[in-house]
Amino acid sequence: MQEASIKHVQCLSPTGLHRMAYKEWGDPLNPRVLVCVHGVTRVSDDFDELAAALSDTWRVVCPDIVGRGRSGRLLDARNYQLPQYVADIVTLLARLDAGTVDWFGTSMGGLIGLGLAGLPGNPVHRLILNDIGPTLNPAALARIGDYIGQDMRFATFEEGASYIKSISLSFGPHSDAQWHKLASDVLRQNADGQWVRHYDLALAVPFKNATAESTLQGEALLWHAYDAVRCPTLLVRGAQSDLLTPATAREMTQRGPKARLVELDGIGHAPTFVQSDQIALVREFLLGQPA
């Protein structure tokens, strides 16, 4: 597989500076830029297959959102929220000197793209939302929020990989090698030799601080952003997803950018886009071909 360059950009939060790491594939002078952003506990390495496949046409940039992977951590965990993530992406785009970008976002990465694409004068040319929308199933959010903050430690990589697979079965069928890669991307050894997940456990703080009122306010803001999106939009839904409901997906086809909806059978939250047919779906949409 083609090797990516790993780079960093300095970003600003209300409590100081932090570094955001990103992987870059393809020609760094290519004006066609595709930004791929991962889910809440995942990392940029998730996109290795997709980025390698598309780097013949695009300069593919895959950041580790702050608090994950190779990126820094925030001093105040309350800032692990969409406004901070969108601001960091704006800084990244300035570093890339990208006039326009295509966007692929899985789960949280889709919400970041939605927040950016809903702003006046935004640079998003085409938008792909992977199993995410403005309204999120509360039970699924509670499930995700519950395991994010658990301080899981494993004596061996195999134990950690088994755990990662157990919480990721909704990703759909994968080969043993693919499950190994999905686990190795998000497991690291600590100073004691234990295997731990590669993110700041304080990511759980905003989930724990959420109230019914703040959740409704956030949903209203996301729908407002969605209704402001003007670029062609593809919505991919795992047919068995417990986070993006069929009703929300249908509504997204009827308002705002009126997203084109594709459902993937046998998959929940969320499709990984490491399979060749899923990668082809991305290429076809970004090239303006039927999805």
Secondary structure, 3 states (H helix, E strand, C coil): CCCCEEEEEEEEECCEEEEEEEEEECCCCCCCEEEEECCCCCCHHHHHHHHHHHCCCCEEEEECCCCECCCCCCCCHHHCCHHHHHHHHHHHHHHHCCCCEEEEEECHHHHHHHHHHCCCCCCEEEEEEECCCCCCCHHHHHHHHHHHCCCCEECCHHHHHHHHHHHCHHHCCCCHHHHHHHHHCCEEECCCCCEEECECHHHHHHHHHCCHHHHHHHHHHHHHHHHHCCCCEEEEEECCCCCCCHHHHHHHCCCCCCCEEEEECCCCCCCCCCCHHHHHHHHHHHCCCCC
